[in-house]
Amino acid sequence: MRDLMRPMMRRLGRDDRGAFGVLVGMLFGTGVLLGMAALTIDVGSLYQERAELQNGADAGSVAVAKSCVTGTSCTPGTAATYANLNAKDGASAVTLVCGHDVKGGLPGCPGSSGTRVDCPTAPAAGTNYVDVHTATRTSGGSSLLPPTFARALTGNAGYAGTTVLACARAMWGPALKTSQSLAMTLSLCAWTQATGGTPPTFGADVRIFVRDAPNAPSCAGLSAPGEFGWLSDSGGCTAAIDLTQSGYITGSDPGKNISAACQSALLSYVANKTPIFIPIFDTTTGTGNGATYHLVGLAAFVLTGYANMNPLKDAIPSPFNRGSCPNGATTPSCIYGHFTQALAPVTTTVGTGTYFGAAAIKLAG
């Protein structure tokens, strides 16, 4: 461009330092630079707005899903908090929170428009999910994202801005994986007796035998013959459970000689009252160290005490007494506490089937 302008400037007896000012003025006059500015700045603002709204919808849907899992009911209002936190100006609109929850806390969703800014078609009936729809809202309360340059283009003076939309879906269901399971397994029968089955009742203080005993509830196979219900391939007091790979896991009897690290872990669980995750089995095969447990799910349990877990000193909570897990000829071992609902850490693998209280959440649209 300089080479093209230089002969003209010589004829005018001047150098070319002001040529670009003239050229820029010509481009402004013809609308070329305004069009380029509208394309780069205004369109860029639309993309930025869309990203903020999508992040807000993602975070809001996960937050509502968590409330559905761990609370007595879903709290759709949580979505607005997270949507605003993800907006640069601290403001965005949540236009709809809908879905399905077994607790009945969410309204049903309308049909999907099939566009990129809408959530997909509703999942299969009975699936727990929440859709969060977000839209533009400025700090001044407008639902339009105002342009910077586009309004100055010829014939575009009436353009007031655009409403940007986004939607996110979070689904939840039984957790199938966790790296923080207690290295113990409990029978489906024991879990059913403690919770009432399907749908389960969570929160009631119970005593659970972790080994067969003459005075145990009428459950056949509380553990494999000669077993304590502890898992041999755990490498310690915790086990990594992955029900997507195999439902079987080898059992052993380390309960007669609990390691020092495991003793500390159990004492910590009782003191902190934080949920621990325990795999549930429905059948066993073999005996002794060669036994296997067929795992069918993960339960969430708050441990409040235990008895006959040698060499640990018994910690029997109220309202139970020492007679609730007597030290008989077979030395039955018991744990105390209550089943609850909790999110399994570091997992987004959502399964189907029986829900034992350990849940997983994943973004699905």
Secondary structure, DSSP 8 states (H G I E B T S, - for coil): -HHHHHHHHHHTTS-STTHHHHHHHHHHHHTHHHHHHIIIIIHHHHHHHHHHHHHHHHHHHHHHHHHHHHSSS--TTHHHHHHHHTSTTS--EEEEEEEE-TT--S--------STTS--S--STT-EEEEEEEE---TTS-SSB--SSGGGSTT-TT---B--EEEEEEEEEEB-EEEEEESB-EEHHHHHHHH-SSS------EEEESS--TTS-S-TTSSSTT--SEEGGGSSSEEEEETTT-SEEEEE-GGGG--HHHHHHHHHHHHH---EEEEEEEEEES-GGG-EEEEEEEEEEEEEEEES-TTS--B--TT--GGGS---TT---EEEEEEE-EE-TT---B--S---BEEEEEE--
